[in-house]
Amino acid sequence: MILTIPNRVDFIGKFLVPVSRIGNSAIFKLTQKGVSCLLAAADNTVILYAKYDQEMDIEEEISINLPDLGRLTKILQCVNDDSIELSLQDNNIKYKSPSMRFTYHLLEDGIITSPSISVDKIKQITYDTSFTVPFSSLINLIKGSAFTVNINKLYISTKDDSVYADIDDKQSYNVDNLSLKLCDTYTGVPIDTPLPISFETIRTLAGARCDNIDVLVNKELNVMMFKINIDNIAMTYIVSGLVN
């Protein structure tokens, strides 16, 4: 079958690269509606459900096991055409044009596994608080992290009508810390007790360049959902909070 990618640059930068930041190998599911994958970070603190909507000439769902997303990204970056067609065969992906061609071999079923949580269960989680964070706020946090050396925690809280993020470690004494406003409004229950997450989550989200990120918080489960939507690409991150 043929996988048509009308915008190679967007597919690489807004889909493949963010997925590879969670794990370098993944199972991609192909349906009539496009490509999706579900994978978890090595420490299971982040689960990503990624979707690339694109009509495909396919009768039933197909799963392909990609062993090295980094290598696939690099070879696709070498292609000159904006719109490309990839030929999916039994154990490989092939590309052919007048200027270049390559073969990328796939893994057999069972070598790579997906997280045990289902997409339906992810959608069923209810949330108490929601807000939208501009991408510029993530960049400011990353710049500010140079001041707070060796701290890998971020605390999310609300004050008045705004949402704040503190780079801090409340279990340690005499550490430099930084507080930045993420956005001016939120909806739902205030977050009076700061919710800690790994700062690595912010670096991961910053890899998916976008205008805004929608954030949902379930305080009881200590879970946060970060949603990024860019044209025909949707990235949903489920992040487990750290212990205070």
Beta strands, then each sheet from edge to edge (+ up, - down):
strand 1: 2-5
strand 2: 26-31
strand 3: 34-40
strand 4: 46-53
strand 5: 62-66
strand 6: 84-88
strand 7: 92-96
strand 8: 101-105
strand 9: 129-134
strand 10: 153-159
strand 11: 162-167
strand 12: 178-183
strand 13: 187-188
strand 14: 195-198
strand 15: 212-218
strand 16: 223-230
strand 17: 233-240
sheet 1: 1+ 6- 7+ 8-
sheet 2: 5+ 2- 3+ 4- 17+ 16- 15+ 9- 13+
sheet 3: 12+ 11- 10+ 14-
end
